[in-house]
């Protein structure tokens, strides 16, 4: 994802750009750190697998990717003329590297929490509704369209809500997005929840980037 195609609030755009620049600076450092870690420990904690020498196979929004620790690149599976799949941009790749470096293997709890319940989330939670407002504008009168798009990007219907979908940025990091359609009595709304284990896989500021990333995929 090289740019955001939806109309995000200006403060959110500034946040994204700052985070993107920081991630790009850390890109090579994260690869270097990853290469020093016990690869079998990483595989176990992230539920990923080793294809061959220093190539980790995992899913990013349910698309298969390869993290090549020999060449310091990340790409989707499926061949192009170059012999490998489409490269992830450095920003997206840095999110993947962050996940691999931070995951500690804590089992999914099966219970959901809000952004404000994440470590330090109370400070930034007020920015989340602005991000979700993009979903409301696009799907507020068509929950079925929201579910259809969520399924297209690898989401699954969540039976606890009429228009709820669990999206998997990573196998061990589910995100529950809930859309409330506009009615005669109430306006449309959207909520996002995370498994209680979320802080064991991504730092809170990266969780916000994942929400922005998911909303962009749903609205593009």
N, C-alpha and C positions, 0 to 999 in steps of 0.2 A: 504494500500500500504506500505509494509515493506521495499522495496528497489526499486531503479529505474533501469529498465532493458534496457534502451536505452543509447547510448553513448553520454552523456552530457559533455560539456566542464568542465575541471577540476575546474575552478573557480566557476562554477555553482554548482558542486558537493559539494565543500566546503561550499558554501552558504546554500545549502539544509541541510547539516549535522549540521551546526551551528544553523539554524532555527529549525530543528527537536529537537536538544538538548534543545534549549530555550523553545520550545513549551512543551516538556515533563516536564520541571521544572515548567511550569505555569499551567499544566493540572489540578491539584487539586485546585489550586487557582481560576482558571476560573470556575470550577464547584461550588466552594463555593460562588463566586460572583453571579453566575447565580441563585443560590438558594435564594439569598436575593432580587432579582428583582421581579417586578410584572409580574407574568407569563402571564396574559391576555394581558399585554402591549407587551410582547415579541411575543406572537402569532400574534397579530395584525400587528406588524412591519415586521415580517418575512413571513407572509402568511402561517404559520404553524397551527397545531391544537393540542388540548389536548385530549389524548386517555383516560386517567384516572388520578388519583392523581399523579401529578408531572411527567408525561410522555409526552414529546413533540414529535409529529410525523411531519417529514418534509422530503424533498428529497435532496439527495446528488448525483450529476450527474444523476438525475432522478431515482435513486433507493431509495426506502423508507427506512428511518432509524428511530430509536427510541432513544431519549435522555432521559435516566432514571435518574431523579434528586434524587431519593431515593437511588439508588445503585452506582451513579456516573460512569455509563457506557453508551456507545453508541453502538448500534448494528443494523444490517440490519433486516428488517422484514422477516418472514419465519423461521420456527422452525427447530432446530437441536435436537439431543437427550437430550441436556441440557434444552430444553423447550423454548429457545430463539434463535434468528437468529445469524449469524456470527458477531463477535465483530469487530468493526473498531479498527485499531491500534491507539495508543495514538497520533501519529502525525496527522493522518487524523481526529481523534476526536477533536484535539485541533483547527484545522481549522474550524470545525463545531461550536465549542464553541465560537471562535472568531467572527464568523458571527452572532451568537445569541446575543452576548454581544454588538456588534457594530452597528447592523442594526437600523436605525432610522425611517424606514417606508416611506422614500421619494419615490414617484411614479416613475416608469420607464419613461424616457424621450422619448424613441424611436429614439434618435439620438446617434451617435457613436463618441467616442474620442479615441485617441491613449494613450499608456502608459505614454508618456512624458507629457501629459496634466493632469495627476493625480497629487495630491499634493506631491511634492518632486520627481515626476517621472522623471524629467529631469536629475536627478543625476544618475539613474540606467537604463535609457531607452536603452543605448548602449549594455546592456547585453541581451536584449530581442531577437535581431536577431540571436544570437548564439543558443538560445533555439529553435527558430523556424527553424533553419537550419536542425534540425533532421527531421522535417516534409518534408522539401524540398528534402532531400536525399531519403526518403522513398517513397514519392508520387509525386515527381517532374514531372514524365512522365506518371502519372495515376491519374488525378483528380477524376475520377469516383470511384477509390478505396478509395481515401480520403473521399469522401462523404459517401460511403457505411460504412466505419468504424465509421465515425462521427454519423451516424444514429444508429449504434449498441450500442454506449455509450449514447444514448438519445438525440443526436443532431437533429436539424431540418434544412432542406434545406433553404438557404437564397437566395431569387430570385434576389437580387440586383447584385449578382456576379455568374458567371458560376459555379465556385467551391467554394461556400461559405456556411458555416454552423454555426448556432447559437447553442452553447452548454450551458447547464444550470448547472453549479456547484451547484447553489442554485436557487430557484424559482425567487428570486428578484435580481439575479446577472447573467445576460446573458453575454456570451463571443462570439464574432464573429470572427471566424477563416476563412481566405481567402487564398486559394492556387492558384497560377498562374503557369500553366503548362509551361514546357519548350517548346519553339518554335524555328523555324529556325533563327529568329531574336533576340530573347531574352532568357535569362536563366530563370530557374524556381525560384519562390520566394514565400514567405508566409508573411502574415500580421495578426495582432491580434488587435481587437478593443473592447471597453467596452462601456456599456451604460453610458451616462453622469452622471447618479446617482451613479456610482460605489463607489465613495469615501464615500458615506453614508452607505455603507454596509461592506466594508473591508478596512483596512489600506493598503497603497500602497505596502509595502513589502510583505503582504500576497497575494495581487493580483498577484505578480510575482510568488509566490509559486503555485497559482491556475493555471497559464499558464504552468508551469513546470509539474504540476499534469495532466493537460489535454493533453499535448503533450505526456506524458508517456502512458496515456491510449490509445491514437490514434496510437502509434507506437509499443505497446507491443503485 
